[in-house]
């Protein structure tokens, strides 16, 4: 089995960070949870994204960049600066996704 390149590993870790945050709350996620998600040791997470605070910060930035609405909604609730300048429609979609409501116009409330 060949070793993964740093680019592939970083992408894998980033996706795991987003998945763990979506399953719970980015503010409480741990490097152990992210590591377990992809089957690696927790110190490897530090090597790629820094400590827990940096990991959580980077998770919000990734969520905004990739439109991961559940994490964006969590960041909105936490008044995270990375989501403050998002347009109203993105914030609305994020809130509706988080609350499990259908998109506006599809039998919406």
N, C-alpha and C positions, 0 to 999 in steps of 0.2 A: 504494500500500500504506500503510495507516494505522499509526501508531506504537502500540505496546502500552502499556496503562496500567501504572502501577507495581504494582498489585495482580496483574495478569496476569503481568507479568515476574517478580515475586517468587515466585509459585506455580511458574512454569516453572523458575526457578533452584533452588527447593527440591526439585522433583521430579528435576532433573538431579543435584543433590547426592546424593540417595538412590540413584539409578540407578548413578552412578559408584562409590559406596561398596559397593553390592551386587555390582558386577562385580569389585571388588578388595578393598580394605580402607580404611575411612574414615581410618585413621591415616596413610595414605600418599597420599591423594588430593590433587590440586593444583587450584588455581583454573583453570589452563589446561585440564585435563581436563574440568572442569565446563563451562567456556565452550565448548569444542569440542563437547561433547555437544549443546548447543543452538544452536551456530553464532553465538556472540557473542564480543566481545573480552574477554580475561581481566580487565581493570580494571573492567568492569561488575559482575563478581562481587563485588569489593571494595566497590563502591558500595552493594550490597544486603545483604551479610552480613559485611563487615569483612575482616580479614586471614585468612590460612590457618588459624591456630589457632581463631579465632572460627567460621570455616566448618565446621571439623571438629567443634567443640563443638555447634554448631547442628544438624549432621547427626545426631548421637546423640539430641538432644532431639526432633527431628522423627521419627526412627525409633521412639522410645518412644511418642510421641503417635499415630503412624499404624500401629503394630504391624508395622514392617518387620523381620521376624525375623532375616534374615541380618546386618543392621547391629547389631541388638541382641546377637546372638551375638558379633560382633566386639568390641563394647563390654564384654561380659561377660568375654571373654578378656583385655581390657586393664584390667579392674577399674575401669571408668569409674563414677563415683558416680551417674550418672543411671539406671543399671540395677540398682543394688544393692537397691533397695526393690521391685523387680518381684516379683510373686507367682511361686511355684515353677512353676506350670503354664506361664506365659509363658516363663520361662527354659528349661524343658524343651522346649517347642515350638521356641524359637529354636535351641537346641543341635541338635535333631533336623533342623531345616531346614538348618542350616549343614553338617551331616554328611551330608545327602541321605538321611536315614532316613525311612521312612514315619511318619505320625502314629501315636501310641499307639493300639492297638486295630485297626489296619489292617495286619495281618501284621507287627507290630512285633517288634523284637529284644528 
